[in-house]
């Protein structure tokens, strides 16, 4: 409840996520590999995790929620139940939950509005117990980076490096507040973050 006593999206999400394990499904290309998908299924089952996808709705796994922070990604989504949709306040649309955009932004400029980092920040605020990452692969120069062909690849090696370094640093910072580990292979993972 807010100071005025009304219900807030953050309070609702705290009731859903507090004390829970969460598997985040990003659209990295590892999620198109069957052996990597099996690792995700196994982790969800072993940890009784809530599954949240970011900026996409994968067909291969049932997601409890979809988190979107980018209007272009939102416009490409279809068939998602509104009550399972969590969007940030920069998107003007119907959703089950709309959360503040600015408070979730990362302090590292190169990855300021990275959707996965924003979701981890929201999960920390919501009291989640731990976070497991799938499809958070990092960016390769001039290679396919996503499970979906219509998502962009990085044509600039320096930009890809800056993104990878920024995401790695941000995950290290966030890991001080909540356990974060990788399920699928990633250029970003550090040994201590392997699930």
Z-matrix of the N, CA and C atoms (Angstrom, degrees):
N
C 1 1.453
C 2 1.524 1 109.43
N 3 1.286 2 115.22 1 141.67
C 4 1.460 3 119.51 2 176.88
C 5 1.516 4 108.69 3 -81.90
N 6 1.342 5 115.68 4 178.52
C 7 1.463 6 120.60 5 -178.67
C 8 1.518 7 111.25 6 -57.02
N 9 1.332 8 116.96 7 -32.98
C 10 1.449 9 120.71 8 -179.72
C 11 1.521 10 113.12 9 -82.03
N 12 1.345 11 117.27 10 -4.25
C 13 1.449 12 120.89 11 177.62
C 14 1.515 13 114.34 12 92.00
N 15 1.355 14 118.50 13 -5.34
C 16 1.458 15 118.34 14 -179.41
C 17 1.526 16 110.46 15 -80.93
N 18 1.303 17 114.56 16 160.41
C 19 1.450 18 122.18 17 179.56
C 20 1.527 19 109.16 18 -73.89
N 21 1.339 20 117.62 19 137.80
C 22 1.462 21 121.46 20 177.74
C 23 1.525 22 109.55 21 -118.81
N 24 1.341 23 117.59 22 154.41
C 25 1.467 24 119.75 23 176.83
C 26 1.526 25 111.75 24 -58.74
N 27 1.331 26 117.22 25 -38.50
C 28 1.453 27 120.69 26 -179.67
C 29 1.526 28 111.17 27 -63.01
N 30 1.332 29 117.06 28 -40.44
C 31 1.464 30 120.45 29 178.07
C 32 1.524 31 110.41 30 -65.50
N 33 1.327 32 116.56 31 -42.27
C 34 1.466 33 120.24 32 177.40
C 35 1.523 34 111.03 33 -60.98
N 36 1.327 35 116.71 34 -43.39
C 37 1.463 36 120.50 35 -179.25
C 38 1.521 37 111.20 36 -68.32
N 39 1.319 38 117.67 37 -34.22
C 40 1.463 39 120.08 38 175.75
C 41 1.519 40 110.58 39 -60.85
N 42 1.318 41 116.94 40 -40.33
C 43 1.464 42 119.87 41 177.77
C 44 1.531 43 111.22 42 -63.85
N 45 1.321 44 117.02 43 -33.67
C 46 1.464 45 120.99 44 -179.94
C 47 1.524 46 113.02 45 -77.53
N 48 1.330 47 117.35 46 -40.40
C 49 1.465 48 121.05 47 -168.56
C 50 1.522 49 115.36 48 -105.03
N 51 1.333 50 117.75 49 -16.07
C 52 1.457 51 119.74 50 -175.67
C 53 1.529 52 111.40 51 -57.59
N 54 1.329 53 114.69 52 126.14
C 55 1.458 54 120.86 53 178.59
C 56 1.521 55 115.27 54 75.58
N 57 1.314 56 117.49 55 4.77
C 58 1.473 57 121.14 56 -176.30
C 59 1.523 58 111.91 57 -101.04
N 60 1.320 59 114.84 58 151.76
C 61 1.460 60 122.06 59 169.99
C 62 1.516 61 107.53 60 -83.70
N 63 1.327 62 116.66 61 143.58
C 64 1.464 63 121.01 62 -178.52
C 65 1.524 64 109.41 63 -131.30
N 66 1.325 65 115.63 64 131.09
C 67 1.461 66 121.90 65 171.43
C 68 1.520 67 107.04 66 -102.07
N 69 1.335 68 115.76 67 123.49
C 70 1.465 69 121.80 68 177.08
C 71 1.525 70 108.18 69 -99.58
N 72 1.328 71 116.04 70 126.79
C 73 1.463 72 121.93 71 178.56
C 74 1.527 73 108.44 72 -106.83
N 75 1.322 74 116.34 73 106.00
C 76 1.467 75 122.01 74 174.45
C 77 1.532 76 108.18 75 -93.16
N 78 1.329 77 117.55 76 164.70
C 79 1.466 78 119.80 77 -174.82
C 80 1.532 79 115.17 78 -85.98
N 81 1.327 80 117.95 79 27.53
C 82 1.461 81 120.38 80 178.01
C 83 1.516 82 112.08 81 -64.29
N 84 1.327 83 115.39 82 156.54
C 85 1.467 84 119.02 83 -173.76
C 86 1.523 85 113.71 84 -67.57
N 87 1.342 86 119.76 85 -19.02
C 88 1.468 87 119.17 86 178.09
C 89 1.521 88 111.59 87 -61.40
N 90 1.330 89 117.31 88 -24.98
C 91 1.466 90 119.29 89 -179.21
C 92 1.523 91 112.31 90 -74.34
N 93 1.329 92 117.55 91 -4.14
C 94 1.464 93 119.75 92 174.68
C 95 1.528 94 111.11 93 -95.00
N 96 1.332 95 117.78 94 1.03
C 97 1.466 96 123.11 95 179.67
C 98 1.528 97 108.72 96 -99.15
N 99 1.320 98 116.65 97 124.60
C 100 1.469 99 121.36 98 -174.34
C 101 1.529 100 112.70 99 -57.63
N 102 1.327 101 118.51 100 -43.11
C 103 1.468 102 120.20 101 -178.67
C 104 1.530 103 111.45 102 -64.32
N 105 1.322 104 116.85 103 -34.05
C 106 1.465 105 120.45 104 177.11
C 107 1.530 106 110.47 105 -72.03
N 108 1.314 107 116.58 106 -37.75
C 109 1.467 108 120.10 107 176.88
C 110 1.523 109 110.48 108 -61.09
N 111 1.321 110 116.80 109 -39.87
C 112 1.465 111 119.90 110 -179.74
C 113 1.523 112 111.00 111 -61.99
N 114 1.327 113 117.45 112 -37.17
C 115 1.464 114 120.73 113 175.91
C 116 1.530 115 110.51 114 -59.98
N 117 1.324 116 115.69 115 -38.56
C 118 1.467 117 120.41 116 179.86
C 119 1.527 118 109.90 117 -66.50
N 120 1.331 119 116.93 118 -48.89
C 121 1.470 120 120.42 119 178.40
C 122 1.530 121 110.38 120 -56.44
N 123 1.329 122 116.41 121 -44.68
C 124 1.465 123 120.78 122 -179.01
C 125 1.526 124 111.37 123 -62.16
N 126 1.338 125 117.43 124 -41.80
C 127 1.466 126 121.18 125 -179.05
C 128 1.528 127 110.96 126 -67.54
N 129 1.321 128 116.69 127 -41.79
C 130 1.469 129 120.42 128 178.69
C 131 1.522 130 109.67 129 -59.64
N 132 1.320 131 116.00 130 -45.91
C 133 1.468 132 120.50 131 -178.75
C 134 1.531 133 111.37 132 -66.91
N 135 1.328 134 116.91 133 -45.99
C 136 1.468 135 121.13 134 -176.25
C 137 1.524 136 113.04 135 -65.97
N 138 1.324 137 117.32 136 -30.48
C 139 1.471 138 120.72 137 -175.50
C 140 1.527 139 113.48 138 -108.09
N 141 1.332 140 116.95 139 1.18
C 142 1.465 141 121.58 140 -176.45
C 143 1.533 142 110.11 141 49.98
N 144 1.325 143 114.93 142 48.30
C 145 1.463 144 121.07 143 -172.12
C 146 1.520 145 113.28 144 -84.21
N 147 1.316 146 114.39 145 151.54
C 148 1.459 147 122.67 146 166.68
C 149 1.526 148 106.06 147 -80.03
N 150 1.330 149 117.58 148 138.66
C 151 1.463 150 121.88 149 -179.01
C 152 1.527 151 109.10 150 -108.34
N 153 1.334 152 115.47 151 123.95
C 154 1.463 153 121.58 152 178.33
C 155 1.525 154 108.23 153 -126.16
N 156 1.312 155 116.56 154 124.06
C 157 1.466 156 119.51 155 174.42
C 158 1.525 157 108.45 156 -94.12
N 159 1.337 158 115.43 157 155.57
C 160 1.459 159 120.40 158 179.13
C 161 1.521 160 110.30 159 -117.69
N 162 1.328 161 115.01 160 126.23
C 163 1.469 162 123.83 161 175.01
C 164 1.522 163 115.06 162 57.91
N 165 1.301 164 118.47 163 16.97
C 166 1.463 165 121.77 164 175.88
C 167 1.523 166 108.29 165 -163.59
N 168 1.314 167 115.68 166 168.30
C 169 1.462 168 121.29 167 178.57
C 170 1.528 169 107.90 168 -129.28
N 171 1.331 170 117.35 169 92.59
C 172 1.462 171 119.97 170 -176.60
C 173 1.528 172 111.59 171 -66.20
N 174 1.313 173 115.43 172 143.97
C 175 1.467 174 120.58 173 179.28
C 176 1.522 175 111.95 174 -84.62
N 177 1.309 176 118.44 175 -19.43
C 178 1.462 177 122.28 176 -172.23
C 179 1.523 178 114.33 177 -82.84
N 180 1.337 179 117.84 178 -11.15
C 181 1.461 180 120.69 179 -179.91
C 182 1.523 181 109.09 180 -143.99
N 183 1.326 182 116.09 181 145.66
C 184 1.462 183 120.61 182 177.32
C 185 1.527 184 108.30 183 -81.45
N 186 1.309 185 115.09 184 120.34
C 187 1.461 186 120.74 185 178.51
C 188 1.520 187 109.44 186 -98.62
N 189 1.322 188 115.40 187 138.01
C 190 1.458 189 119.91 188 176.85
C 191 1.523 190 110.82 189 -75.46
N 192 1.339 191 115.56 190 -33.00
C 193 1.466 192 121.15 191 -179.58
C 194 1.524 193 109.51 192 -146.81
N 195 1.331 194 115.26 193 158.84
C 196 1.462 195 122.61 194 172.88
C 197 1.523 196 106.59 195 -124.18
N 198 1.331 197 116.42 196 126.16
C 199 1.461 198 122.36 197 179.72
C 200 1.522 199 108.51 198 -106.30
N 201 1.335 200 116.54 199 128.13
C 202 1.462 201 121.35 200 -177.59
C 203 1.529 202 109.06 201 -133.07
N 204 1.343 203 115.11 202 132.99
C 205 1.463 204 119.88 203 179.12
C 206 1.527 205 112.08 204 -125.57
N 207 1.319 206 117.03 205 8.07
C 208 1.463 207 121.67 206 -174.10
C 209 1.525 208 109.05 207 -132.77
N 210 1.316 209 117.30 208 125.39
C 211 1.464 210 121.37 209 -176.43
C 212 1.530 211 111.98 210 -61.95
N 213 1.331 212 117.23 211 -37.73
C 214 1.481 213 119.34 212 178.87
C 215 1.525 214 111.16 213 -62.34
N 216 1.316 215 116.22 214 -41.98
C 217 1.474 216 119.77 215 178.27
C 218 1.533 217 110.22 216 -68.06
N 219 1.324 218 115.94 217 -40.08
C 220 1.465 219 119.80 218 178.77
C 221 1.524 220 110.72 219 -58.61
N 222 1.323 221 116.86 220 -44.62
C 223 1.464 222 121.04 221 -177.32
C 224 1.525 223 112.78 222 -65.22
N 225 1.319 224 118.08 223 -21.11
C 226 1.465 225 121.35 224 178.82
C 227 1.527 226 112.79 225 -87.02
N 228 1.321 227 116.89 226 -12.04
C 229 1.461 228 120.59 227 -179.30
C 230 1.518 229 110.43 228 -79.83
N 231 1.313 230 115.56 229 146.73
C 232 1.466 231 119.42 230 174.64
C 233 1.521 232 109.34 231 -149.83
N 234 1.306 233 115.46 232 154.12
C 235 1.454 234 121.47 233 175.66
C 236 1.514 235 115.66 234 73.32
N 237 1.316 236 118.05 235 18.91
C 238 1.462 237 120.71 236 179.57
C 239 1.519 238 109.13 237 -95.04
N 240 1.318 239 116.15 238 132.53
C 241 1.458 240 120.24 239 175.86
C 242 1.532 241 108.20 240 -64.47
N 243 1.309 242 116.37 241 128.71
C 244 1.462 243 121.29 242 -176.78
C 245 1.521 244 111.93 243 -55.68
N 246 1.331 245 118.00 244 -38.68
C 247 1.462 246 119.77 245 -177.14
C 248 1.527 247 112.89 246 -70.36
N 249 1.317 248 118.58 247 -12.11
C 250 1.468 249 122.86 248 177.59
C 251 1.529 250 112.11 249 -99.13
N 252 1.313 251 116.46 250 4.46
C 253 1.457 252 122.19 251 -175.50
C 254 1.527 253 110.49 252 -101.39
N 255 1.333 254 115.69 253 127.22
C 256 1.460 255 122.51 254 175.28
C 257 1.523 256 106.20 255 -115.08
N 258 1.325 257 116.72 256 118.37
C 259 1.466 258 120.26 257 -179.93
C 260 1.524 259 109.77 258 -121.84
N 261 1.316 260 114.93 259 161.03
C 262 1.459 261 120.05 260 175.52
C 263 1.523 262 109.13 261 -92.34
N 264 1.313 263 115.43 262 159.68
C 265 1.467 264 121.80 263 -170.69
C 266 1.524 265 114.71 264 -67.46
N 267 1.307 266 119.08 265 -8.48
C 268 1.465 267 121.21 266 175.81
C 269 1.528 268 112.01 267 -79.86
N 270 1.324 269 117.20 268 -5.04
C 271 1.466 270 122.68 269 178.60
C 272 1.523 271 107.79 270 -108.07
N 273 1.310 272 116.86 271 122.61
C 274 1.458 273 121.85 272 -179.76
C 275 1.527 274 108.29 273 -95.03
N 276 1.337 275 116.10 274 92.62
C 277 1.464 276 120.62 275 -176.51
C 278 1.520 277 109.57 276 -159.23
N 279 1.310 278 115.25 277 166.20
C 280 1.456 279 121.52 278 175.76
C 281 1.522 280 109.25 279 -77.56
N 282 1.320 281 115.94 280 134.09
C 283 1.460 282 120.80 281 178.50
C 284 1.517 283 108.68 282 -156.22
N 285 1.307 284 115.59 283 159.96
C 286 1.456 285 119.97 284 175.45
C 287 1.518 286 111.58 285 -64.75
N 288 1.332 287 115.33 286 -34.94
C 289 1.457 288 121.35 287 -177.53
C 290 1.524 289 109.37 288 -143.13
N 291 1.318 290 116.30 289 131.33
C 292 1.462 291 121.73 290 172.92
C 293 1.519 292 107.02 291 -120.45
N 294 1.336 293 115.95 292 121.76
C 295 1.465 294 121.15 293 -176.70
C 296 1.524 295 109.59 294 -116.24
N 297 1.316 296 115.75 295 156.20
C 298 1.457 297 120.94 296 -179.25
C 299 1.521 298 112.34 297 -59.53
N 300 1.309 299 116.30 298 133.67
C 301 1.467 300 122.92 299 -179.58
C 302 1.531 301 111.52 300 -76.69
N 303 1.316 302 115.79 301 -53.85
C 304 1.471 303 121.73 302 -174.45
C 305 1.533 304 113.48 303 -57.18
N 306 1.332 305 120.03 304 -44.28
C 307 1.468 306 119.02 305 -178.19
C 308 1.532 307 114.07 306 -64.03
N 309 1.318 308 117.38 307 -17.50
C 310 1.463 309 120.50 308 -177.70
C 311 1.525 310 113.35 309 -94.46
N 312 1.331 311 117.39 310 -7.83
C 313 1.462 312 120.55 311 -177.61
C 314 1.529 313 111.19 312 -64.56
N 315 1.316 314 115.10 313 145.30
C 316 1.459 315 123.00 314 -179.31
C 317 1.529 316 110.07 315 -80.98
N 318 1.308 317 116.85 316 147.81
C 319 1.469 318 120.79 317 179.40
C 320 1.530 319 112.70 318 -77.74
N 321 1.321 320 117.68 319 -11.77
C 322 1.467 321 121.59 320 178.81
C 323 1.522 322 107.90 321 -90.09
N 324 1.317 323 116.66 322 113.10
C 325 1.467 324 122.43 323 -169.73
C 326 1.530 325 113.65 324 -55.51
N 327 1.313 326 118.77 325 -42.20
C 328 1.472 327 121.38 326 -175.82
C 329 1.526 328 112.55 327 -61.07
N 330 1.332 329 116.68 328 -25.03
C 331 1.474 330 120.73 329 -177.32
C 332 1.525 331 110.78 330 -127.94
N 333 1.298 332 115.27 331 26.77
C 334 1.463 333 123.31 332 -175.24
C 335 1.520 334 113.26 333 -46.36
N 336 1.344 335 116.57 334 -45.12
C 337 1.466 336 120.37 335 -174.75
C 338 1.529 337 112.34 336 -113.48
N 339 1.331 338 117.23 337 29.51
C 340 1.461 339 120.27 338 176.76
C 341 1.524 340 109.08 339 -65.12
N 342 1.313 341 116.27 340 125.61
C 343 1.461 342 121.97 341 -172.79
C 344 1.529 343 112.74 342 -61.95
N 345 1.308 344 117.78 343 -40.20
C 346 1.466 345 120.10 344 -179.19
C 347 1.519 346 110.69 345 -66.23
N 348 1.318 347 116.94 346 -42.78
C 349 1.463 348 120.40 347 178.41
C 350 1.526 349 110.80 348 -64.52
N 351 1.325 350 116.70 349 -38.58
C 352 1.468 351 120.38 350 177.66
C 353 1.527 352 110.59 351 -63.61
N 354 1.327 353 116.91 352 -40.75
C 355 1.466 354 119.69 353 178.98
C 356 1.525 355 110.78 354 -66.65
N 357 1.325 356 117.71 355 -41.84
C 358 1.469 357 118.95 356 177.44
C 359 1.528 358 109.96 357 -59.56
N 360 1.328 359 117.76 358 -42.21
C 361 1.469 360 121.09 359 177.36
C 362 1.527 361 110.81 360 -59.44
N 363 1.328 362 116.77 361 -41.89
C 364 1.468 363 120.60 362 177.85
C 365 1.528 364 110.72 363 -64.50
N 366 1.319 365 117.43 364 -40.96
C 367 1.466 366 120.86 365 179.90
C 368 1.525 367 111.28 366 -65.71
N 369 1.313 368 117.06 367 -35.35
C 370 1.467 369 120.18 368 174.92
C 371 1.524 370 109.40 369 -62.41
N 372 1.336 371 117.13 370 -48.45
C 373 1.471 372 121.43 371 178.70
C 374 1.524 373 111.69 372 -60.94
N 375 1.324 374 116.39 373 -30.00
C 376 1.462 375 121.46 374 -177.10
C 377 1.522 376 112.65 375 -88.80
N 378 1.319 377 117.99 376 -0.61
C 379 1.459 378 121.39 377 175.07
C 380 1.517 379 115.57 378 79.82
N 381 1.326 380 117.85 379 22.70
C 382 1.466 381 119.84 380 177.72
C 383 1.525 382 109.50 381 -60.67
N 384 1.325 383 115.78 382 155.37
C 385 1.456 384 121.89 383 -176.24
C 386 1.522 385 113.05 384 -84.09
N 387 1.337 386 116.70 385 -45.04
C 388 1.461 387 121.30 386 -179.90
C 389 1.520 388 109.84 387 -157.77
N 390 1.339 389 115.31 388 160.58
C 391 1.461 390 121.93 389 -178.01
C 392 1.526 391 109.04 390 -127.50
N 393 1.323 392 115.25 391 133.30
C 394 1.463 393 122.64 392 175.29
C 395 1.523 394 107.75 393 -119.06
N 396 1.330 395 116.57 394 133.90
C 397 1.459 396 121.57 395 -174.34
C 398 1.524 397 111.83 396 -108.23
N 399 1.319 398 115.63 397 132.91
C 400 1.468 399 122.39 398 173.95
C 401 1.521 400 107.89 399 -129.75
N 402 1.316 401 116.79 400 136.11
C 403 1.460 402 120.10 401 179.38
C 404 1.515 403 114.43 402 76.53
N 405 1.317 404 117.04 403 9.79
C 406 1.463 405 121.88 404 174.25
C 407 1.528 406 104.94 405 -94.65
N 408 1.321 407 114.78 406 76.86
C 409 1.461 408 121.63 407 -166.02
C 410 1.516 409 114.77 408 -86.94
N 411 1.314 410 118.17 409 -19.19
C 412 1.449 411 120.53 410 -169.21
C 413 1.522 412 108.44 411 86.72
N 414 1.309 413 116.11 412 171.97
C 415 1.464 414 120.65 413 -174.51
C 416 1.517 415 111.34 414 -111.85
N 417 1.324 416 114.70 415 131.25
C 418 1.462 417 122.07 416 175.54
C 419 1.515 418 108.48 417 -102.71
N 420 1.300 419 115.63 418 145.39
C 421 1.456 420 121.48 419 179.64
C 422 1.525 421 109.83 420 -75.97
N 423 1.324 422 115.98 421 122.60
C 424 1.469 423 124.72 422 175.87
C 425 1.527 424 114.38 423 60.92
N 426 1.299 425 118.02 424 21.15
C 427 1.457 426 121.65 425 174.05
C 428 1.514 427 108.27 426 -117.46
N 429 1.303 428 115.01 427 161.42
C 430 1.460 429 119.89 428 176.25
C 431 1.522 430 108.47 429 -66.75
N 432 1.311 431 116.40 430 126.82
C 433 1.456 432 121.53 431 -177.04
C 434 1.521 433 113.93 432 -106.98
N 435 1.322 434 116.96 433 -12.47
C 436 1.454 435 119.95 434 -172.11
C 437 1.523 436 111.90 435 -123.93
N 438 1.311 437 115.80 436 158.17
C 439 1.460 438 121.20 437 176.45
C 440 1.523 439 110.94 438 -70.79
N 441 1.320 440 116.99 439 -19.06
C 442 1.459 441 121.97 440 -178.30
C 443 1.521 442 109.32 441 -110.07
N 444 1.291 443 116.61 442 131.03
C 445 1.469 444 121.04 443 -176.32
C 446 1.533 445 112.97 444 -67.94
N 447 1.332 446 118.58 445 -21.78
C 448 1.469 447 119.46 446 -177.58
C 449 1.530 448 113.25 447 -83.05
N 450 1.322 449 117.45 448 -1.67
C 451 1.460 450 120.16 449 176.75
C 452 1.524 451 108.31 450 -90.17
N 453 1.314 452 115.94 451 146.07
C 454 1.462 453 120.59 452 -171.31
C 455 1.525 454 113.49 453 -70.61
N 456 1.334 455 115.64 454 158.06
C 457 1.460 456 122.89 455 170.65
C 458 1.523 457 107.67 456 -113.64
N 459 1.286 458 116.41 457 162.89
C 460 1.454 459 120.55 458 -179.11
C 461 1.518 460 110.26 459 -90.54
N 462 1.327 461 115.37 460 122.80
C 463 1.461 462 122.01 461 179.28
C 464 1.524 463 111.30 462 -95.83
N 465 1.298 464 117.88 463 -4.77
C 466 1.458 465 122.58 464 -178.24
C 467 1.531 466 108.20 465 -118.80
N 468 1.309 467 116.12 466 115.35
C 469 1.465 468 121.19 467 -176.69
C 470 1.524 469 111.67 468 -59.88
N 471 1.323 470 117.42 469 -38.49
C 472 1.461 471 121.07 470 -179.05
C 473 1.531 472 111.06 471 -65.46
N 474 1.322 473 117.45 472 -40.31
C 475 1.470 474 120.96 473 178.19
C 476 1.525 475 109.99 474 -63.46
N 477 1.325 476 117.33 475 -43.77
C 478 1.466 477 121.03 476 178.69
C 479 1.527 478 110.45 477 -60.39
N 480 1.325 479 117.21 478 -43.64
C 481 1.469 480 121.01 479 178.94
C 482 1.526 481 111.10 480 -63.67
N 483 1.337 482 116.66 481 -44.05
C 484 1.466 483 120.39 482 179.29
C 485 1.526 484 110.99 483 -61.47
N 486 1.322 485 116.75 484 -41.83
C 487 1.461 486 120.62 485 177.89
C 488 1.532 487 110.33 486 -61.95
N 489 1.326 488 116.75 487 -49.43
C 490 1.466 489 120.52 488 -179.27
C 491 1.524 490 111.78 489 -60.95
N 492 1.335 491 116.78 490 -46.03
C 493 1.464 492 120.12 491 179.38
C 494 1.525 493 111.25 492 -63.28
N 495 1.326 494 116.71 493 -42.28
C 496 1.459 495 120.74 494 179.67
C 497 1.518 496 112.77 495 -65.13
N 498 1.330 497 116.55 496 -44.51
C 499 1.468 498 119.93 497 179.93
C 500 1.522 499 110.23 498 -65.47
N 501 1.335 500 117.21 499 -43.66
C 502 1.473 501 120.29 500 178.35
C 503 1.525 502 111.25 501 -59.07
N 504 1.327 503 116.38 502 -45.90
C 505 1.466 504 120.58 503 179.88
C 506 1.528 505 110.99 504 -63.99
N 507 1.320 506 116.97 505 -41.99
C 508 1.468 507 120.53 506 -179.75
C 509 1.525 508 111.10 507 -66.02
N 510 1.331 509 117.28 508 -41.48
C 511 1.470 510 119.80 509 177.87
C 512 1.526 511 109.78 510 -62.98
N 513 1.330 512 117.43 511 -39.41
C 514 1.467 513 120.28 512 176.89
C 515 1.530 514 110.66 513 -60.76
N 516 1.334 515 117.09 514 -42.20
C 517 1.470 516 120.77 515 177.70
C 518 1.525 517 111.14 516 -64.65
N 519 1.325 518 116.35 517 -48.10
C 520 1.464 519 120.72 518 -178.37
C 521 1.527 520 111.41 519 -64.86
N 522 1.329 521 117.01 520 -31.79
C 523 1.469 522 121.83 521 179.81
C 524 1.522 523 112.47 522 -65.51
N 525 1.318 524 117.32 523 -15.97
C 526 1.461 525 120.44 524 175.20
C 527 1.528 526 110.88 525 -75.55
N 528 1.339 527 116.27 526 -16.31
C 529 1.468 528 121.10 527 -177.85
C 530 1.520 529 113.38 528 -109.65
N 531 1.345 530 116.86 529 -20.79
C 532 1.458 531 121.94 530 178.91
C 533 1.528 532 107.31 531 -155.21
N 534 1.330 533 118.56 532 140.23
C 535 1.465 534 118.88 533 176.85
C 536 1.533 535 110.43 534 -64.18
N 537 1.337 536 116.37 535 126.44
C 538 1.461 537 122.98 536 178.70
C 539 1.521 538 107.57 537 -125.87
N 540 1.332 539 116.84 538 127.07
C 541 1.460 540 119.61 539 177.17
C 542 1.521 541 110.48 540 -140.54
N 543 1.321 542 115.09 541 158.16
C 544 1.461 543 122.60 542 -178.29
C 545 1.527 544 110.17 543 -94.83
N 546 1.323 545 115.70 544 136.75
C 547 1.462 546 121.64 545 173.45
C 548 1.523 547 108.91 546 -94.23
N 549 1.317 548 116.42 547 -48.84
C 550 1.462 549 121.80 548 -177.44
C 551 1.529 550 110.18 549 -96.42
N 552 1.310 551 115.55 550 162.38
C 553 1.469 552 121.33 551 -179.63
C 554 1.526 553 110.20 552 -59.27
N 555 1.332 554 114.73 553 143.57
C 556 1.463 555 119.23 554 -177.85
C 557 1.521 556 110.69 555 -153.52
N 558 1.316 557 115.91 556 142.82
C 559 1.463 558 121.13 557 172.13
C 560 1.527 559 110.75 558 -70.21
N 561 1.314 560 116.99 559 -14.63
C 562 1.462 561 122.33 560 -173.08
C 563 1.516 562 114.18 561 -92.52
N 564 1.308 563 117.42 562 -18.12
C 565 1.458 564 118.81 563 -170.06
C 566 1.513 565 112.87 564 -72.62
N 567 1.285 566 113.36 565 143.46
C 568 1.455 567 122.01 566 172.19
C 569 1.523 568 105.39 567 -104.44
N 570 1.280 569 117.43 568 154.24
C 571 1.471 570 121.88 569 -174.62
C 572 1.529 571 111.92 570 -52.25
N 573 1.330 572 116.87 571 -40.70
C 574 1.467 573 119.67 572 -177.47
C 575 1.525 574 112.85 573 -70.36
N 576 1.335 575 117.80 574 -11.47
C 577 1.462 576 120.97 575 -178.31
C 578 1.522 577 113.15 576 -105.38
N 579 1.322 578 118.71 577 16.94
C 580 1.468 579 120.94 578 179.73
C 581 1.515 580 108.91 579 -86.29
N 582 1.328 581 116.79 580 129.29
C 583 1.465 582 121.73 581 -178.60
C 584 1.515 583 110.31 582 -86.16
